[in-house]
C-alpha cells in the first residue's frame, strides 16, 4: 500500500472547484463549514455534507444521460 491517503484528487487543479462544491453542499444541509480544518464537526454533520455531495453528483450524471 504505497498511497496512504485515499482523498487525493486525480486532477490537482480541481481542488478549488471541489472546495467550492463542498462549501455549497454544506450550506444546503445547514452545516457551518469553514476553510481549513473543521475538527468541530460531528460525524453526522461531516457525513451529511459528503452525502449531499454524492446526491448532487448523481443528479448531475442522471441529467447528462
C-alpha positions, 0 to 999 in steps of 0.5 A: 500500500504505497498511497496512504491517503485515499482523498487525493484528487486525480486532477490537482487543479480541481481542488478549488472547484471541489472546495467550492462544491463542498462549501455549497453542499454544506450550506444546503444541509445547514452545516457551518463549514469553514476553510481549513480544518473543521475538527468541530464537526460531528460525524453526522454533520461531516457525513451529511455534507459528503452525502449531499455531495454524492446526491448532487453528483448523481443528479448531475450524471442522471441529467447528462444521460 
